[in-house]
Amino acid sequence: MEKTNHLSDNLRAYQYTQGKSLAELSLEFGIARSTIQSVMADGNTTLDTLIRIACAMHCSLDELVFGGRPAKQMDGIHSFMGRLEWFAGLPAEKQEKFMFHLLEMLKLLEHDE
């Protein structure tokens, strides 16, 4: 079974859900802004860059490149969470942690099917 590269979609979804600019992602990932732009454009990069991004996003390389949630699903989850008044009132750091754990729980549910 051939896997499809979803790296650029996953990065765009991450950027959107985190509400971060390319400059902020650059700082978070520890890589140049131009590199992030390039990866988002074509989904290709070096192993070193992939490892840096995966570590910053707290996911595996496989999840980062081939798995994860398509951008539309991520957008839907973020939109839903944004409508919850209590979630919107959380500091950004707690929102990020909550979203991370929610996505991890969804992954566990997918494996049970």
Secondary structure as UniProt FT lines:
FT   HELIX           7..18
FT   HELIX           22..29
FT   HELIX           33..42
FT   HELIX           47..57
FT   HELIX           61..65
FT   HELIX           71..83
FT   HELIX           85..88
FT   HELIX           92..112
//
